[in-house]
Amino acid sequence: MPIFLSIVLLLGSCTLLGSNDPDDPEDVTSYFRATLDQEEVWSGGPDAVFSQQGPYVWLVIGADSMYDVGYYRESLSLAGPFEGPGEYILVPAKYDTGEGGIRTAGASFYKSNGDALVASYHATEDASANNLTITSYDSTTGILTGSFHATVVVNEDDRISEPGEPPRQRADTLQFEEGTFRVKLRDLRKKY
């Protein structure tokens, strides 16, 4: 018995049995999902990032969904200044970073085929259809949880397919409802 206990303690101290490191992405079960147009569950590989944009701590939460061995990709992102847990509106809004740049907050959705953009969508002006709730954020572990609703419309230029291209597979307006997420946040502010 003492030998078994010594082995367990040795393995635990070497982190072979698991990690308590808050930077270890294996320590979190991440997800990002929503009901799309009241029909299908849309989900993707989640990601969340903090960055410093002039006076703003900028938060981007999103997911990529791959189809057909990585050629077709759909991406949904929710972006804006972060001020802690609470409710945020995801309608398009521009922020001057004071660094000669402008950042646009809100929800956006992109469909691409390989490296070619097929269609881009941006949030409508309806605040009741575009909102984000940050339920919790643990700055020690980096775990961010919350919920969202987003209604996005296709960019005017993407409404008609180019000659010879297949038609878009998604409607002009997409509604993401009952969205939930739990992600491990990457804080890029620490790197600079």
C-alpha positions in Angstrom: 0.0 0.0 0.0 2.8 2.6 0.8 4.3 1.9 -2.6 1.0 2.5 -4.4 0.5 5.8 -2.5 4.0 6.9 -3.4 3.4 6.2 -7.1 0.1 8.1 -7.1 1.8 11.1 -5.3 4.7 11.0 -7.8 2.5 10.8 -10.8 0.3 13.6 -9.5 3.2 15.8 -8.9 4.4 15.2 -12.4 0.9 16.1 -13.7 0.5 12.8 -15.5 -2.8 12.2 -13.8 -4.2 15.6 -14.9 -3.5 19.3 -14.7 -4.8 22.1 -12.5 -3.1 24.7 -14.7 -5.7 27.4 -15.6 -3.9 27.7 -19.0 -4.6 24.1 -19.8 -7.5 24.0 -22.4 -8.1 20.3 -21.4 -9.5 21.5 -18.1 -12.7 22.9 -19.6 -15.6 21.4 -21.5 -16.2 24.1 -24.0 -19.3 24.4 -26.2 -21.1 27.1 -28.4 -24.5 26.2 -29.7 -27.8 27.7 -30.8 -31.0 26.9 -32.5 -30.8 28.2 -36.1 -34.1 29.3 -37.7 -36.1 27.2 -35.3 -35.0 24.1 -37.2 -31.5 23.0 -36.6 -29.0 23.0 -33.8 -26.0 25.0 -35.0 -22.7 24.5 -33.1 -19.0 24.8 -33.7 -15.6 24.8 -32.2 -15.8 27.6 -29.6 -13.2 30.3 -29.0 -13.2 33.5 -27.0 -10.5 36.2 -26.9 -9.8 39.4 -24.9 -7.7 42.1 -26.6 -6.9 45.7 -25.8 -8.3 48.1 -28.3 -7.3 51.6 -27.2 -9.4 52.3 -24.1 -11.5 49.1 -24.5 -11.1 45.6 -23.4 -12.5 43.9 -26.5 -14.2 40.5 -26.3 -14.9 38.2 -29.2 -16.8 35.0 -28.6 -17.5 32.7 -31.5 -17.4 29.3 -33.2 -16.4 27.8 -36.5 -18.3 24.9 -38.0 -16.6 22.9 -40.7 -18.3 20.8 -43.4 -17.0 18.5 -46.2 -13.6 17.8 -44.7 -12.8 21.5 -43.9 -13.7 23.1 -47.2 -16.9 24.7 -46.2 -16.9 26.8 -43.0 -19.5 28.8 -41.2 -18.4 31.2 -38.5 -20.6 33.1 -36.0 -19.0 35.8 -33.8 -20.2 38.1 -31.1 -18.0 41.1 -30.4 -17.8 44.3 -28.3 -16.3 46.0 -25.3 -16.3 43.9 -22.2 -17.2 45.4 -18.8 -17.8 42.2 -16.8 -20.8 39.8 -16.4 -24.1 41.4 -17.5 -26.2 42.1 -20.6 -24.9 43.5 -23.9 -26.7 44.6 -27.0 -25.3 43.1 -30.2 -26.5 45.6 -32.8 -23.8 47.0 -35.1 -21.9 49.9 -33.3 -18.6 51.5 -34.1 -15.9 52.3 -31.5 -13.0 54.6 -32.1 -10.0 52.9 -30.6 -8.0 56.1 -30.5 -5.2 54.4 -32.4 -6.4 55.4 -35.8 -8.8 52.4 -36.1 -12.4 51.7 -35.7 -13.8 48.4 -34.3 -17.4 47.3 -35.0 -19.3 45.6 -32.3 -22.2 43.2 -32.8 -23.0 39.8 -34.2 -21.7 38.5 -37.5 -21.8 35.3 -39.5 -19.6 34.2 -42.4 -19.8 31.3 -44.9 -16.7 30.4 -46.8 -15.5 27.8 -49.3 -11.9 27.1 -48.7 -10.3 30.6 -48.7 -13.1 32.2 -50.7 -15.8 34.1 -48.8 -19.3 33.0 -50.0 -21.5 35.3 -47.9 -21.2 37.7 -44.9 -24.0 38.5 -42.5 -24.3 41.3 -39.9 -26.6 41.9 -37.0 -29.9 43.7 -37.6 -30.7 46.9 -35.7 -33.2 45.1 -33.5 -31.8 45.1 -29.9 -34.4 42.6 -28.7 -33.2 40.0 -31.3 -29.4 40.7 -30.8 -28.3 40.4 -27.2 -25.6 38.7 -25.2 -25.6 37.8 -21.5 -22.3 37.0 -19.8 -23.4 34.9 -16.9 -20.0 34.4 -15.4 -16.3 35.0 -15.9 -13.6 33.6 -13.7 -10.4 35.5 -14.3 -8.3 32.8 -12.6 -9.5 29.9 -14.8 -10.5 32.0 -17.8 -13.9 30.3 -18.0 -16.6 32.4 -19.6 -20.3 31.3 -19.7 -23.4 32.9 -21.1 -26.3 33.0 -23.5 -27.2 34.9 -26.7 -29.7 35.6 -29.4 -28.7 37.0 -32.8 -30.5 37.9 -36.0 -28.2 38.5 -38.9 -28.9 39.6 -42.5 -26.7 38.9 -45.6 -24.6 41.7 -46.9 -26.2 43.4 -49.9 -23.3 42.4 -52.2 -23.8 38.7 -51.3 -27.5 38.4 -52.1 -27.0 37.3 -55.7 -24.5 34.6 -56.6 -21.8 35.4 -59.2 -22.3 33.8 -62.6 -21.2 30.1 -62.6 -21.3 29.9 -58.8 -23.7 27.7 -56.9 -26.5 29.6 -55.0 -26.1 30.4 -51.3 -27.3 27.6 -49.1 -28.6 29.8 -46.3 -31.5 32.3 -46.3 -31.0 36.1 -46.4 -31.9 36.4 -42.7 -30.7 33.9 -40.1 -32.0 33.7 -36.5 -29.8 32.2 -33.8 -32.0 31.6 -30.7 -31.4 30.0 -27.3 -27.7 30.2 -27.8 -25.4 29.1 -25.0 -21.7 28.9 -24.5 -19.0 27.9 -22.1 -15.5 28.7 -23.3 -11.9 29.0 -22.1 -11.0 32.6 -22.8 -7.6 33.5 -24.3 -6.4 36.8 -22.9 -4.2 38.4 -25.6 -3.7 41.5 -23.4 -1.1 39.6 -21.4 1.2 39.0 -24.4 2.0 42.7 -25.0 
